[in-house]
Amino acid sequence: MVTISKKSIYSYGRYGALSWRLMMKYPLKIIAINKLGILLLPLWYALVYPISEILMQLDLRENNPTGTGILIVAAKRIDR
């Protein structure tokens, strides 16, 4: 007998998407505008990381009805 179970949830809801923008999108835009922007990144991350971490923790605890990512877990169990 083969048992298949799966679970899917949306990831990066409103809080996760905002956190992603703060940690990835905006720093990459800063670098694209001026390569010397790399020098600002340590300060940027020092200021933004605590806020971003809180946003990601909120996103993990929230049941996101929609999101910008999908997390799918599937498991196959074979009984012998």
N, C-alpha and C positions, 0 to 999 in steps of 0.2 A: 504494500500500500504506500502511495506517495502522498504526502501532505504538503501543500504549498500555501504559505502565508505571505502576505505583503502588507505594507503600510506606506502611505505617502502623505507628506505634509508639505505645505508651502513654507519656504524659508525666505529670509529677507523681507519681512513685512515692513510696515512704515518705519519702525525704529531701526531695523537692520539696514534698510536702504539708506537712511540718513547716516548711520554709522559708516557704511561703505563709502558714501560720498566724502565724508570727512577724512577717512583714512586712505582712500585710494584715488578717487576722481580728482579732488581739488589739488592734492600734491602733484599728481601727474600733469595737471594743467599748469601749475606753477613752473614745473621743469620745462614744459613745452614752450612757455613764453620766454623764459630766459634760463639758460643752463646754470647760471649762478644761483638760481633758486634752490639748488641742491643744498646750498649753505644754510638756507632757512629751514630745511626740513627737520633737523633735530629740535629746534625751538617749536616748530609747528606740532610735531608729535608729542613733545612734552606737555603742551597746552591742551591738545585735542584728545590724546589717548584716554585719560580718565573719563571724559564725557562719552567717548565712543564705546568704552567698555561697559558703562552703565546702559547705554542704548542697546548694545548687543545682549546684555543680560535681560533687559525688558523684552526684547524680541524673542528670546528663547522661552520666556515664560508666557508669552501671549499666543493664543491660538489664532494664527493668521488665516483669514478666509481667502485672501489672495496674497500674492507675493511675486518677487522677481526671480525666485529660484524654487526648484522642487527637489525634495529629499525623498528618495524611494528606498525602502529596505525590503528585500525579498529573501525568503529562506525556504529551502527545500529539505524536507525531512523524509528519509527513506527508512521505513520500518522493515526489519529483516526477520 
